[in-house]
Structures are given as C-alpha cells and as structure tokens.
Amino acid sequence: NPPADYKEEDYYQREDDKPETVKRRLDVNIAQGEPIIAHYRELGLVSDIQGNQDIDDVFADVKKAIAAIK
C-alpha cells in the first residue's frame, strides 16, 4: 500500500523504464565491470562472499576479506 500522503502526480515512470531497458543496462554494466573486477582480482584485492548465508556469517566473511588485504 502506498503511504498516506501519496499523490500520483508526485511520481512518474520514465519512458524507458521497461524490462528490456533494464536488461540492456545490466548487460552494459556487467560488460564494463568485468574487466575492472578481473584487474583487481589479479592484484588479490577481490574476495567472493556468499551473500545467501546467515547475515552474521556474511559479516564475518567480509571482516576476514578486509583483514586479508590490510
């Protein structure tokens, strides 16, 4: 449900706010981002962390990854 003070005229949807546009943007982001990630991975500065585990485990893994590059 929208907030009580919601007014439709205060919001608009971009003309290009469509699934195919979002997919294209994501594809561009991945294509441009992968070489950057690869570069930093070669320097040992990228860690893969499983985000689908318990939040405390994610946090522990993030702390370990940061400690490993200090």
Sequence and secondary structure as in RCSB ss.txt:
>XXXX:A:sequence
NPPADYKEEDYYQREDDKPETVKRRLDVNIAQGEPIIAHYRELGLVSDIQGNQDIDDVFADVKKAIAAIK
>XXXX:A:secstr
   TT  GGG    TT SHHHHHHHHHHHHHHHHHHHHHHHHTT      TTS HHHHHHHHHHHHHHH 
